[in-house]
Amino acid sequence: MALPLPPGLTPMEVAFFCEMEMITVVPRQRLESLELLGGPTPVLKPPQRANLPLWLALLLKRQRRANILPPPWLLPTSLERILRYETETSPNAFSPPPPHPYAITARSAPTDTISPPFLPSSTDDAPPDYLPYHWLELGEILLEACSDDITDPGHVRTLLRDLREVRMAKMRASTKDFDAEDGGVNSLVGVGAMEVAEGRQFILGVMDGLRKLGASKEVARHEREARGEGGDLSEDDEMEM
């Protein structure tokens, strides 16, 4: 009998979907257009830049037929500014996601509008200082496959590790508000795909524990009401429970 699958995407599945992100390459030789499920790729003509899916860019890199341009947010100066925002400017919130490239109004919207996480946020013309939806896994893949194309890869790896630790600490700290009187709803705007996959089990465990604790309090309150002792629990009763 097969075991039930865990809820949500696993980290390996998230990394697989990350390979559909668009990345910019500089071809080293001419390559005709390829018919893919997502549409035809542009004709590669050195030294003109072109945007390709990450999986295809990695294949051409391994074959030494193209170089990969790191996205603007992966530059050390950009990562330093993002880390400064996370730790100093906004220590209790996540850095904002990349702005939407389309000017959408209430009356009309372009027919080719796309939404996160499928924004072209890792091409060479993407805005800097914004972490895309697949920032963590994309950074690790590029550092492993094309570190020679990245400026100061050792420093970039250190900055990515620091960002990961700071943001995971924020996600764990946000669970203390789950039992608040206003419902404990926390904003996850700016959280990446891999961060959600890695933190889901912990957050679900906290929520399940709070649900069980709330149910036991409700049962104790009904028992006290049945005995005519009032519905509020004292601190001693809560500690005993």
Phi, psi and chi 1 to 4 in degrees:
 res  aa     phi    psi   chi1   chi2   chi3   chi4
   1 MET       -  128.0 -179.2  177.1  178.1      -
   2 ALA   -72.9  141.5      -      -      -      -
   3 LEU   -74.4  147.2  -63.3  175.7      -      -
   4 PRO   -66.5  142.8   23.9  -33.7      -      -
   5 LEU   -74.9  144.4  -65.5  175.8      -      -
   6 PRO   -67.5  152.2   24.8  -33.5      -      -
   7 PRO   -67.7  145.7   25.0  -33.7      -      -
   8 GLY    80.8 -177.2      -      -      -      -
   9 LEU   -86.4  143.5  -62.0  175.7      -      -
  10 THR   -81.3  161.8   64.0      -      -      -
  11 PRO   -56.7  -35.9  -29.1   36.3      -      -
  12 MET   -66.5  -38.7  -67.5 -176.2   62.2      -
  13 GLU   -68.1  -37.0  -67.9  170.6  -25.7      -
  14 VAL   -63.5  -42.9  171.5      -      -      -
  15 ALA   -63.5  -34.1      -      -      -      -
  16 PHE   -65.2  -45.4  173.0   77.8      -      -
  17 PHE   -66.0  -27.3  -76.1  114.7      -      -
  18 CYS   -62.5  -28.2  171.9      -      -      -
  19 GLU   -69.3   -6.6  -65.5 -173.0   -1.6      -
  20 MET   -88.9   -4.9  -66.1 -173.0  -67.9      -
  21 GLU   -62.6  144.5  -74.3  -82.9  -21.6      -
  22 MET   -83.6  136.2  -60.6  -60.7  -67.5      -
  23 ILE  -135.2  154.9 -157.4   77.9      -      -
  24 THR   -97.5  135.0  -57.0      -      -      -
  25 VAL  -125.5  158.1  -58.4      -      -      -
  26 VAL  -115.6  105.1  178.6      -      -      -
  27 PRO   -66.7  148.1   24.0  -32.2      -      -
  28 ARG  -103.7   -9.4  -55.7  176.4   64.9  176.5
  29 GLN  -153.8  161.7   65.0 -177.3   62.2      -
  30 ARG   -72.2  140.5 -178.8 -178.2  175.8   86.8
  31 LEU  -143.6  127.0 -179.3   65.3      -      -
  32 GLU   -69.7  165.7  -63.0  -61.3  -31.7      -
  33 SER   -65.4  144.3  176.1      -      -      -
  34 LEU  -113.1  138.8  -58.9  175.6      -      -
  35 GLU   -88.3  107.7  -69.2  -68.1  -22.5      -
  36 LEU  -109.3  169.9  -56.5  178.8      -      -
  37 LEU   -62.4  -32.8  -68.0  177.2      -      -
  38 GLY   -84.3    3.4      -      -      -      -
  39 GLY   118.1  170.6      -      -      -      -
  40 PRO   -72.5  146.9   26.8  -33.7      -      -
  41 THR   -85.3  156.5   62.8      -      -      -
  42 PRO   -69.9  155.3   25.1  -34.2      -      -
  43 VAL   -70.2  128.0  178.4      -      -      -
  44 LEU   -88.5  120.7  -58.9 -175.4      -      -
  45 LYS  -130.8  109.3  -60.6  178.1 -178.3  178.9
  46 PRO   -61.0  140.6  -16.9   29.1      -      -
  47 PRO  -101.5   30.9   36.7  -33.3      -      -
  48 GLN   -73.0  136.4  -62.5  179.4    5.3      -
  49 ARG   -75.9  152.3  -59.5  178.2  179.2 -177.1
  50 ALA  -148.3  150.9      -      -      -      -
  51 ASN   -99.6  126.5  -64.7  -27.0      -      -
  52 LEU  -133.4  158.6  -62.2  175.3      -      -
  53 PRO   -61.3  149.5  -20.2   30.5      -      -
  54 LEU   -58.4  -40.5  176.6   60.7      -      -
  55 TRP   -62.7  -37.6   66.9  -92.8      -      -
  56 LEU   -73.9  -37.7 -179.2   56.1      -      -
  57 ALA   -62.8  -39.5      -      -      -      -
  58 LEU   -66.7  -37.2  -65.4  175.5      -      -
  59 LEU   -64.2  -45.3  177.0   61.7      -      -
  60 LEU   -66.6  -33.1  -64.0  178.4      -      -
  61 LYS   -65.9  -43.9  174.1   65.2  178.8 -179.7
  62 ARG   -64.7  -31.5  -74.4 -166.9  -69.2  -93.1
  63 GLN   -85.1    2.2  -64.0  176.2   -9.9      -
  64 ARG    58.7   36.5  -61.5 -177.0  179.5 -179.5
  65 ARG  -106.7   -2.9  -56.9  171.2   71.9  178.2
  66 ALA  -163.2  154.7      -      -      -      -
  67 ASN  -108.4  148.7  -68.8  -28.2      -      -
  68 ILE  -101.4  131.3  -64.4  178.1      -      -
  69 LEU   -89.6  121.2  -73.1  179.2      -      -
  70 PRO   -65.1  143.3   23.8  -32.6      -      -
  71 PRO   -64.6  156.2   21.0  -31.2      -      -
  72 PRO   -57.7  -33.5  -25.0   34.2      -      -
  73 TRP   -70.3  -16.4   63.0  -93.7      -      -
  74 LEU   -88.4   -0.7 -161.8   56.7      -      -
  75 LEU   -71.8  147.1  -62.5  176.7      -      -
  76 PRO   -57.8  -39.7  -24.4   33.1      -      -
  77 THR   -64.4  -38.6   52.9      -      -      -
  78 SER   -69.1  -43.2  179.8      -      -      -
  79 LEU   -64.4  -35.8  -70.6  175.2      -      -
  80 GLU   -64.2  -40.4  -71.6  174.0   -7.3      -
  81 ARG   -67.6  -38.7  -73.2 -168.7  -69.3  -94.1
  82 ILE   -65.3  -42.8  -63.3  173.7      -      -
  83 LEU   -64.4  -37.5 -178.0   59.2      -      -
  84 ARG   -65.1  -38.0 -167.3  177.8  -54.7  114.6
  85 TYR   -65.2  -41.8 -179.2   92.4      -      -
  86 GLU   -67.2  -34.4  -65.9  -86.8   -1.6      -
  87 THR   -97.9  -31.2   56.1      -      -      -
  88 GLU  -113.1  -53.3  -59.7  176.7    5.9      -
  89 THR   -69.1  -46.0  -54.1      -      -      -
  90 SER  -136.6   76.4 -178.4      -      -      -
  91 PRO   -70.7  -14.3   25.2  -32.7      -      -
  92 ASN  -109.1    5.9  -62.4  -39.5      -      -
  93 ALA  -139.5  161.0      -      -      -      -
  94 PHE   -85.4  152.4  -61.4   95.2      -      -
  95 SER   -63.6  144.8   56.7      -      -      -
  96 PRO   -67.3  152.5   25.3  -34.6      -      -
  97 PRO   -73.7  171.1   27.4  -34.0      -      -
  98 PRO   -59.5  143.3  -22.3   32.4      -      -
  99 PRO   -67.4  152.4   25.0  -33.8      -      -
 100 HIS   -69.7  133.5 -155.8  -71.5      -      -
 101 PRO   -75.6   -9.1   28.7  -35.2      -      -
 102 TYR  -109.6  140.9  -57.6  105.9      -      -
 103 ALA   -88.5   92.5      -      -      -      -
 104 ILE   -92.3  129.9  -58.4  177.5      -      -
 105 THR  -109.4  170.8   62.0      -      -      -
 106 ALA   -70.1  -29.4      -      -      -      -
 107 ARG   -87.9  -37.0  -66.4 -175.4  177.5 -179.3
 108 SER  -140.9  152.6   62.4      -      -      -
 109 ALA  -144.8  146.5      -      -      -      -
 110 PRO   -63.1  146.8   20.3  -30.9      -      -
 111 THR   -72.0  -21.8   56.4      -      -      -
 112 ASP   -98.8   25.5   58.2  -13.8      -      -
 113 THR   -65.9  135.7  -63.8      -      -      -
 114 ILE  -121.0  161.5   55.2  178.5      -      -
 115 SER  -128.1  163.5   61.0      -      -      -
 116 PRO   -58.5  147.6  -22.6   33.4      -      -
 117 PRO   -92.5   21.6   34.6  -35.5      -      -
 118 PHE  -103.7   40.0  -56.5  106.4      -      -
 119 LEU   -90.8  146.0  -65.1  174.2      -      -
 120 PRO   -73.8   72.9   27.5  -33.6      -      -
 121 SER  -100.7    5.5   52.9      -      -      -
 122 SER  -128.0   15.2  -65.8      -      -      -
 123 THR   -84.3  172.3   54.3      -      -      -
 124 ASP   -69.5  -18.7   64.9  -30.2      -      -
 125 ASP   -98.4    8.9   57.3  -10.8      -      -
 126 ALA   -71.5  151.5      -      -      -      -
 127 PRO   -68.7  140.2   25.6  -34.0      -      -
 128 PRO   -78.1  175.1   30.0  -34.2      -      -
 129 ASP    65.0   22.1  -56.8  -16.1      -      -
 130 TYR  -133.9  125.5  -65.8   98.4      -      -
 131 LEU   -80.7  126.3  -67.6  177.6      -      -
 132 PRO   -75.3  177.3   27.9  -33.6      -      -
 133 TYR   -64.5  -34.4 -173.1   62.5      -      -
 134 HIS  -107.0   37.4  -71.3  -74.3      -      -
 135 TRP   -64.6  -41.5   70.4  -86.5      -      -
 136 LEU   -68.8  -52.9 -178.7   55.8      -      -
 137 GLU   -69.5  -34.3   56.0  -86.7   31.2      -
 138 LEU   -66.1  -42.5 -179.4   59.8      -      -
 139 GLY   -62.3  -42.0      -      -      -      -
 140 GLU   -66.4  -39.5  -67.4  179.0   -9.4      -
 141 ILE   -64.4  -45.4  -69.3  174.2      -      -
 142 LEU   -67.4  -37.9  -67.3 -179.4      -      -
 143 LEU   -64.8  -32.2  -77.4  171.3      -      -
 144 GLU   -80.1  -37.8 -179.7 -179.5   -4.1      -
 145 ALA   -92.0  -30.6      -      -      -      -
 146 CYS  -144.6   53.2   58.2      -      -      -
 147 SER   -64.2  -24.1   59.0      -      -      -
 148 ASP   -70.8  -16.8   56.1  -36.4      -      -
 149 ASP   -93.5   -4.8  -67.2  -28.3      -      -
 150 ILE  -104.5  136.5  -61.6  176.9      -      -
 151 THR   -72.8  122.8  -56.4      -      -      -
 152 ASP    50.9   66.2 -162.3   -5.8      -      -
 153 PRO   -61.5  -31.9   21.9  -32.6      -      -
 154 GLY   -63.8  -43.0      -      -      -      -
 155 HIS   -68.3  -38.3 -172.4   37.6      -      -
 156 VAL   -62.8  -41.7  168.1      -      -      -
 157 ARG   -63.0  -39.5 -173.6  175.8  -72.3  106.0
 158 THR   -65.9  -41.8  -59.7      -      -      -
 159 LEU   -65.5  -40.0  -69.9  171.3      -      -
 160 LEU   -63.9  -39.7  -71.9  178.3      -      -
 161 ARG   -65.3  -41.3 -176.9  177.5   64.6 -110.3
 162 ASP   -64.2  -42.3  -66.7  -16.5      -      -
 163 LEU   -62.5  -41.4  -89.1  173.0      -      -
 164 ARG   -62.6  -44.3 -179.0  178.9 -174.5  177.2
 165 GLU   -65.8  -41.5  -66.8  176.0   -4.9      -
 166 VAL   -65.3  -43.8  169.0      -      -      -
 167 ARG   -73.4  -35.3  -69.7  165.2   64.7   89.6
 168 MET   -67.9  -34.9  -72.1  -57.3  -65.1      -
 169 ALA   -64.2  -38.0      -      -      -      -
 170 LYS   -64.6  -40.3  -72.4 -176.6  179.3 -178.6
 171 MET   -66.6  -40.2 -174.6  175.0  -65.6      -
 172 ARG   -68.3  -39.0  -70.4 -168.4  -64.8  -92.6
 173 ALA   -68.2  -25.9      -      -      -      -
 174 SER   -69.1  -17.4   66.0      -      -      -
 175 THR   -71.0  -16.9   57.1      -      -      -
 176 LYS   -69.5  -15.1   65.6 -177.7 -179.5 -178.9
 177 ASP   -93.5   -0.2  -61.3  -31.9      -      -
 178 PHE   -63.7  -29.9  -75.9  170.8      -      -
 179 ASP   -97.9   20.4 -158.5   23.6      -      -
 180 ALA   -74.8  162.1      -      -      -      -
 181 GLU   -67.5  -27.0  -65.1 -179.8   -2.5      -
 182 ASP   -84.7    9.7   58.7   -5.2      -      -
 183 GLY   103.7  -16.1      -      -      -      -
 184 GLY    66.5   33.0      -      -      -      -
 185 VAL   -80.1  125.0  178.0      -      -      -
 186 ASN  -111.1  143.0  -68.9  -91.3      -      -
 187 SER   -82.6  128.7  174.5      -      -      -
 188 LEU  -110.4   24.9  -63.8 -179.4      -      -
 189 VAL   -65.3  126.7  175.1      -      -      -
 190 GLY    96.3   -7.8      -      -      -      -
 191 VAL   -75.7  137.2  177.6      -      -      -
 192 GLY   -84.2  169.4      -      -      -      -
 193 ALA   -65.0  -45.1      -      -      -      -
 194 MET   -68.3  -33.6 -172.7   61.8   72.0      -
 195 GLU   -64.6  -38.7  -65.7  171.2  -60.0      -
 196 VAL   -65.9  -43.1  173.3      -      -      -
 197 ALA   -65.3  -39.1      -      -      -      -
 198 GLU   -77.8  -32.0  -67.5  179.4  -17.1      -
 199 GLY   -94.1   -4.1      -      -      -      -
 200 ARG   -62.6  -45.1  175.6 -176.7  -73.2  108.9
 201 GLN   -62.9  -41.0 -164.7   66.5   26.7      -
 202 PHE   -66.4  -45.8  171.6   76.6      -      -
 203 ILE   -66.1  -41.7  -65.9  177.8      -      -
 204 LEU   -64.4  -35.8  -69.7 -180.0      -      -
 205 GLY   -64.7  -40.8      -      -      -      -
 206 VAL   -64.6  -44.0  172.7      -      -      -
 207 MET   -64.3  -39.1  -64.8  177.2   64.0      -
 208 ASP   -66.9  -38.7 -174.1   58.8      -      -
 209 GLY   -64.1  -40.8      -      -      -      -
 210 LEU   -67.3  -34.9  -69.3  174.9      -      -
 211 ARG   -64.7  -43.6  179.7 -174.8   60.1   80.0
 212 LYS   -65.9  -38.8  -66.8  178.3 -179.9  178.4
 213 LEU   -65.2  -41.5 -178.7   60.1      -      -
 214 GLY   -64.4  -38.3      -      -      -      -
 215 ALA   -65.9  -39.8      -      -      -      -
 216 SER   -67.6  -36.3   61.8      -      -      -
 217 LYS   -64.3  -39.3  -73.4 -176.7  178.2  179.9
 218 GLU   -66.3  -40.4 -172.1   68.8   16.0      -
 219 VAL   -63.8  -42.6  171.3      -      -      -
 220 ALA   -64.6  -36.2      -      -      -      -
 221 ARG   -65.5  -42.6 -174.7  178.6   66.6   85.1
 222 HIS   -63.1  -38.3  -74.5  -56.6      -      -
 223 GLU   -65.6  -39.4  -68.2  178.1   -8.5      -
 224 ARG   -67.9  -38.3  -68.9  172.6   62.3   86.7
 225 GLU   -64.4  -37.2  -71.4  179.2   -9.6      -
 226 ALA   -66.1  -31.4      -      -      -      -
 227 ARG   -85.8   -2.9  -64.9 -165.2  -57.4  -95.1
 228 GLY    74.6   28.7      -      -      -      -
 229 GLU  -103.6    6.4  -60.7  177.2    2.2      -
 230 GLY    94.1  163.9      -      -      -      -
 231 GLY  -100.5   -8.5      -      -      -      -
 232 ASP   -92.0  137.9  -63.6  -29.3      -      -
 233 LEU   -89.6  138.5  -70.0  176.9      -      -
 234 SER   -79.0  169.6   63.7      -      -      -
 235 GLU   -64.8  -35.6  -66.0 -177.1    0.7      -
 236 ASP   -65.6  -38.0  -65.3  -23.4      -      -
 237 ASP   -65.8  -41.5  -67.9  -26.9      -      -
 238 GLU   -65.0  -40.7  -68.8 -174.9   -4.2      -
 239 MET   -65.0  -39.3  -67.3  -64.1  -65.3      -
 240 GLU   -66.5  -36.3 -179.7 -179.7   -4.5      -
 241 MET   -72.9      - -172.6  169.8   55.5      -
